[in-house]
Amino acid sequence: MRQLMRIGLGLAVVCTAIFSLTGCVVVAPRPHYAASVWVPGYYAPGGVWISGHWHG
């Protein structure tokens, strides 16, 4: 009985590890952000700071 419980526990641990490493969840993009991308802040020519913004 102990061996059966140990095998079951080991199988549960292995399955949990496999499911946690399967990758990211793919979700359809929302229509508002479908073509937008975040541009981080940067220095433009002349030393002018441009803050981060959505570009779309």
A tleap script that builds the chain and sets N, CA, C and O, in Angstrom:
source leaprc.protein.ff14SB
mol = sequence {
  NMET ARG GLN LEU MET ARG ILE GLY LEU GLY
  LEU ALA VAL VAL CYS THR ALA ILE PHE SER
  LEU THR GLY CYS VAL VAL VAL ALA PRO ARG
  PRO HIE TYR ALA ALA SER VAL TRP VAL PRO
  GLY TYR TYR ALA PRO GLY GLY VAL TRP ILE
  SER GLY HIE TRP HIE CGLY
}
set mol.1.N position { 0.819 -1.190 0.000 }
set mol.1.CA position { 0.000 0.000 0.000 }
set mol.1.C position { 0.871 1.265 0.000 }
set mol.1.O position { 0.560 2.232 -0.696 }
set mol.2.N position { 1.961 1.257 0.780 }
set mol.2.CA position { 2.854 2.415 0.796 }
set mol.2.C position { 3.502 2.648 -0.566 }
set mol.2.O position { 3.666 3.787 -1.004 }
set mol.3.N position { 3.863 1.565 -1.218 }
set mol.3.CA position { 4.488 1.704 -2.524 }
set mol.3.C position { 3.503 2.303 -3.526 }
set mol.3.O position { 3.897 3.125 -4.354 }
set mol.4.N position { 2.254 1.914 -3.467 }
set mol.4.CA position { 1.230 2.459 -4.355 }
set mol.4.C position { 1.021 3.948 -4.090 }
set mol.4.O position { 0.860 4.725 -5.032 }
set mol.5.N position { 1.021 4.354 -2.826 }
set mol.5.CA position { 0.872 5.767 -2.486 }
set mol.5.C position { 2.086 6.566 -2.951 }
set mol.5.O position { 1.941 7.694 -3.423 }
set mol.6.N position { 3.280 5.992 -2.822 }
set mol.6.CA position { 4.488 6.670 -3.257 }
set mol.6.C position { 4.489 6.850 -4.774 }
set mol.6.O position { 4.888 7.901 -5.276 }
set mol.7.N position { 4.048 5.838 -5.495 }
set mol.7.CA position { 3.970 5.938 -6.963 }
set mol.7.C position { 2.948 6.999 -7.356 }
set mol.7.O position { 3.192 7.793 -8.264 }
set mol.8.N position { 1.805 7.013 -6.675 }
set mol.8.CA position { 0.771 8.016 -6.972 }
set mol.8.C position { 1.249 9.429 -6.690 }
set mol.8.O position { 0.981 10.342 -7.471 }
set mol.9.N position { 1.954 9.620 -5.583 }
set mol.9.CA position { 2.493 10.933 -5.250 }
set mol.9.C position { 3.549 11.353 -6.267 }
set mol.9.O position { 3.573 12.506 -6.698 }
set mol.10.N position { 4.406 10.438 -6.644 }
set mol.10.CA position { 5.420 10.747 -7.657 }
set mol.10.C position { 4.798 11.107 -8.985 }
set mol.10.O position { 5.256 12.031 -9.656 }
set mol.11.N position { 3.764 10.393 -9.372 }
set mol.11.CA position { 3.070 10.695 -10.621 }
set mol.11.C position { 2.419 12.076 -10.559 }
set mol.11.O position { 2.439 12.814 -11.544 }
set mol.12.N position { 1.845 12.427 -9.412 }
set mol.12.CA position { 1.227 13.746 -9.254 }
set mol.12.C position { 2.267 14.852 -9.358 }
set mol.12.O position { 2.006 15.888 -9.969 }
set mol.13.N position { 3.445 14.647 -8.769 }
set mol.13.CA position { 4.512 15.645 -8.828 }
set mol.13.C position { 5.007 15.811 -10.264 }
set mol.13.O position { 5.218 16.933 -10.725 }
set mol.14.N position { 5.189 14.711 -10.958 }
set mol.14.CA position { 5.654 14.769 -12.347 }
set mol.14.C position { 4.631 15.465 -13.232 }
set mol.14.O position { 4.994 16.300 -14.059 }
set mol.15.N position { 3.351 15.127 -13.066 }
set mol.15.CA position { 2.297 15.774 -13.867 }
set mol.15.C position { 2.231 17.268 -13.584 }
set mol.15.O position { 2.056 18.066 -14.505 }
set mol.16.N position { 2.369 17.651 -12.329 }
set mol.16.CA position { 2.354 19.070 -11.978 }
set mol.16.C position { 3.522 19.802 -12.632 }
set mol.16.O position { 3.356 20.906 -13.149 }
set mol.17.N position { 4.694 19.188 -12.607 }
set mol.17.CA position { 5.867 19.803 -13.237 }
set mol.17.C position { 5.677 19.938 -14.741 }
set mol.17.O position { 6.031 20.964 -15.321 }
set mol.18.N position { 5.133 18.932 -15.365 }
set mol.18.CA position { 4.913 18.975 -16.815 }
set mol.18.C position { 3.912 20.069 -17.171 }
set mol.18.O position { 4.132 20.833 -18.111 }
set mol.19.N position { 2.811 20.145 -16.421 }
set mol.19.CA position { 1.796 21.148 -16.720 }
set mol.19.C position { 2.293 22.566 -16.442 }
set mol.19.O position { 1.857 23.506 -17.107 }
set mol.20.N position { 3.185 22.738 -15.483 }
set mol.20.CA position { 3.692 24.076 -15.193 }
set mol.20.C position { 4.722 24.536 -16.217 }
set mol.20.O position { 4.994 25.733 -16.309 }
set mol.21.N position { 5.297 23.627 -16.983 }
set mol.21.CA position { 6.312 23.977 -17.972 }
set mol.21.C position { 5.799 23.942 -19.409 }
set mol.21.O position { 6.597 23.980 -20.345 }
set mol.22.N position { 4.498 23.871 -19.596 }
set mol.22.CA position { 3.975 23.727 -20.952 }
set mol.22.C position { 4.011 25.009 -21.751 }
set mol.22.O position { 3.872 24.950 -22.973 }
set mol.23.N position { 4.190 26.160 -21.138 }
set mol.23.CA position { 4.276 27.410 -21.886 }
set mol.23.C position { 3.203 28.386 -21.470 }
set mol.23.O position { 2.506 28.182 -20.476 }
set mol.24.N position { 3.078 29.442 -22.235 }
set mol.24.CA position { 2.137 30.495 -21.886 }
set mol.24.C position { 0.744 30.180 -22.413 }
set mol.24.O position { 0.572 29.344 -23.301 }
set mol.25.N position { -0.226 30.850 -21.862 }
set mol.25.CA position { -1.606 30.694 -22.299 }
set mol.25.C position { -1.862 31.712 -23.393 }
set mol.25.O position { -1.581 32.898 -23.217 }
set mol.26.N position { -2.387 31.266 -24.512 }
set mol.26.CA position { -2.649 32.154 -25.642 }
set mol.26.C position { -4.060 32.694 -25.509 }
set mol.26.O position { -5.022 31.935 -25.401 }
set mol.27.N position { -4.172 34.005 -25.519 }
set mol.27.CA position { -5.465 34.666 -25.412 }
set mol.27.C position { -5.598 35.612 -26.589 }
set mol.27.O position { -4.639 36.292 -26.953 }
set mol.28.N position { -6.771 35.659 -27.182 }
set mol.28.CA position { -6.999 36.556 -28.314 }
set mol.28.C position { -6.855 38.007 -27.860 }
set mol.28.O position { -7.345 38.360 -26.788 }
set mol.29.N position { -6.194 38.854 -28.649 }
set mol.29.CA position { -6.007 40.248 -28.245 }
set mol.29.C position { -7.330 41.009 -28.246 }
set mol.29.O position { -8.239 40.710 -29.019 }
set mol.30.N position { -7.411 41.999 -27.362 }
set mol.30.CA position { -8.596 42.848 -27.336 }
set mol.30.C position { -8.560 43.773 -28.542 }
set mol.30.O position { -7.479 44.191 -28.960 }
set mol.31.N position { -9.707 44.102 -29.107 }
set mol.31.CA position { -9.724 44.944 -30.314 }
set mol.31.C position { -9.028 46.292 -30.133 }
set mol.31.O position { -8.404 46.790 -31.070 }
set mol.32.N position { -9.124 46.889 -28.944 }
set mol.32.CA position { -8.534 48.209 -28.738 }
set mol.32.C position { -7.005 48.165 -28.816 }
set mol.32.O position { -6.389 49.107 -29.315 }
set mol.33.N position { -6.390 47.093 -28.333 }
set mol.33.CA position { -4.938 46.994 -28.296 }
set mol.33.C position { -4.384 46.088 -29.396 }
set mol.33.O position { -3.210 45.721 -29.350 }
set mol.34.N position { -5.190 45.726 -30.369 }
set mol.34.CA position { -4.763 44.753 -31.367 }
set mol.34.C position { -3.535 45.223 -32.152 }
set mol.34.O position { -2.660 44.414 -32.460 }
set mol.35.N position { -3.456 46.522 -32.482 }
set mol.35.CA position { -2.351 46.998 -33.304 }
set mol.35.C position { -1.459 47.974 -32.549 }
set mol.35.O position { -0.678 48.693 -33.173 }
set mol.36.N position { -1.553 48.017 -31.235 }
set mol.36.CA position { -0.753 48.953 -30.450 }
set mol.36.C position { 0.457 48.252 -29.842 }
set mol.36.O position { 0.414 47.063 -29.526 }
set mol.37.N position { 1.526 49.009 -29.688 }
set mol.37.CA position { 2.721 48.469 -29.049 }
set mol.37.C position { 3.273 49.545 -28.118 }
set mol.37.O position { 3.216 50.735 -28.427 }
set mol.38.N position { 3.810 49.114 -26.972 }
set mol.38.CA position { 4.363 50.042 -25.987 }
set mol.38.C position { 5.772 50.434 -26.392 }
set mol.38.O position { 6.628 49.575 -26.606 }
set mol.39.N position { 6.008 51.730 -26.495 }
set mol.39.CA position { 7.334 52.252 -26.809 }
set mol.39.C position { 7.912 52.822 -25.521 }
set mol.39.O position { 7.360 53.787 -24.991 }
set mol.40.N position { 8.997 52.267 -24.999 }
set mol.40.CA position { 9.566 52.796 -23.752 }
set mol.40.C position { 10.182 54.182 -23.969 }
set mol.40.O position { 10.427 54.598 -25.101 }
set mol.41.N position { 10.422 54.874 -22.873 }
set mol.41.CA position { 11.024 56.195 -22.955 }
set mol.41.C position { 12.431 56.147 -23.530 }
set mol.41.O position { 13.144 55.158 -23.366 }
set mol.42.N position { 12.827 57.220 -24.206 }
set mol.42.CA position { 14.148 57.270 -24.825 }
set mol.42.C position { 14.554 58.731 -25.032 }
set mol.42.O position { 13.724 59.637 -24.953 }
set mol.43.N position { 15.826 58.936 -25.295 }
set mol.43.CA position { 16.336 60.265 -25.609 }
set mol.43.C position { 16.337 60.454 -27.123 }
set mol.43.O position { 16.960 59.683 -27.852 }
set mol.44.N position { 15.639 61.477 -27.585 }
set mol.44.CA position { 15.621 61.806 -29.006 }
set mol.44.C position { 16.873 62.632 -29.327 }
set mol.44.O position { 17.565 63.089 -28.418 }
set mol.45.N position { 17.162 62.823 -30.614 }
set mol.45.CA position { 18.306 63.670 -30.987 }
set mol.45.C position { 18.171 65.067 -30.358 }
set mol.45.O position { 17.083 65.643 -30.333 }
set mol.46.N position { 19.251 65.579 -29.872 }
set mol.46.CA position { 19.235 66.871 -29.201 }
set mol.46.C position { 19.074 66.737 -27.699 }
set mol.46.O position { 18.982 67.749 -27.004 }
set mol.47.N position { 19.036 65.517 -27.177 }
set mol.47.CA position { 18.942 65.297 -25.741 }
set mol.47.C position { 17.550 65.498 -25.165 }
set mol.47.O position { 17.419 65.724 -23.962 }
set mol.48.N position { 16.510 65.422 -25.981 }
set mol.48.CA position { 15.136 65.598 -25.513 }
set mol.48.C position { 14.595 64.246 -25.071 }
set mol.48.O position { 14.665 63.271 -25.819 }
set mol.49.N position { 14.049 64.184 -23.844 }
set mol.49.CA position { 13.492 62.941 -23.309 }
set mol.49.C position { 12.081 62.742 -23.830 }
set mol.49.O position { 11.227 63.611 -23.652 }
set mol.50.N position { 11.826 61.622 -24.464 }
set mol.50.CA position { 10.489 61.249 -24.925 }
set mol.50.C position { 10.002 60.161 -23.985 }
set mol.50.O position { 10.624 59.102 -23.900 }
set mol.51.N position { 8.898 60.398 -23.273 }
set mol.51.CA position { 8.412 59.415 -22.304 }
set mol.51.C position { 7.754 58.245 -23.010 }
set mol.51.O position { 7.406 58.330 -24.188 }
set mol.52.N position { 7.588 57.150 -22.278 }
set mol.52.CA position { 6.957 55.963 -22.834 }
set mol.52.C position { 5.525 56.229 -23.227 }
set mol.52.O position { 4.831 57.013 -22.580 }
set mol.53.N position { 5.078 55.575 -24.288 }
set mol.53.CA position { 3.717 55.790 -24.781 }
set mol.53.C position { 3.285 54.604 -25.640 }
set mol.53.O position { 4.107 53.803 -26.087 }
set mol.54.N position { 1.985 54.514 -25.856 }
set mol.54.CA position { 1.428 53.503 -26.763 }
set mol.54.C position { 1.498 54.040 -28.180 }
set mol.54.O position { 1.088 55.172 -28.439 }
set mol.55.N position { 2.009 53.245 -29.089 }
set mol.55.CA position { 2.093 53.636 -30.494 }
set mol.55.C position { 1.234 52.677 -31.307 }
set mol.55.O position { 1.449 51.466 -31.265 }
set mol.56.N position { 0.278 53.200 -32.033 }
set mol.56.CA position { -0.611 52.298 -32.751 }
set mol.56.C position { -1.125 52.811 -33.982 }
set mol.56.O position { -1.886 52.126 -34.666 }
savepdb mol mol.pdb
quit
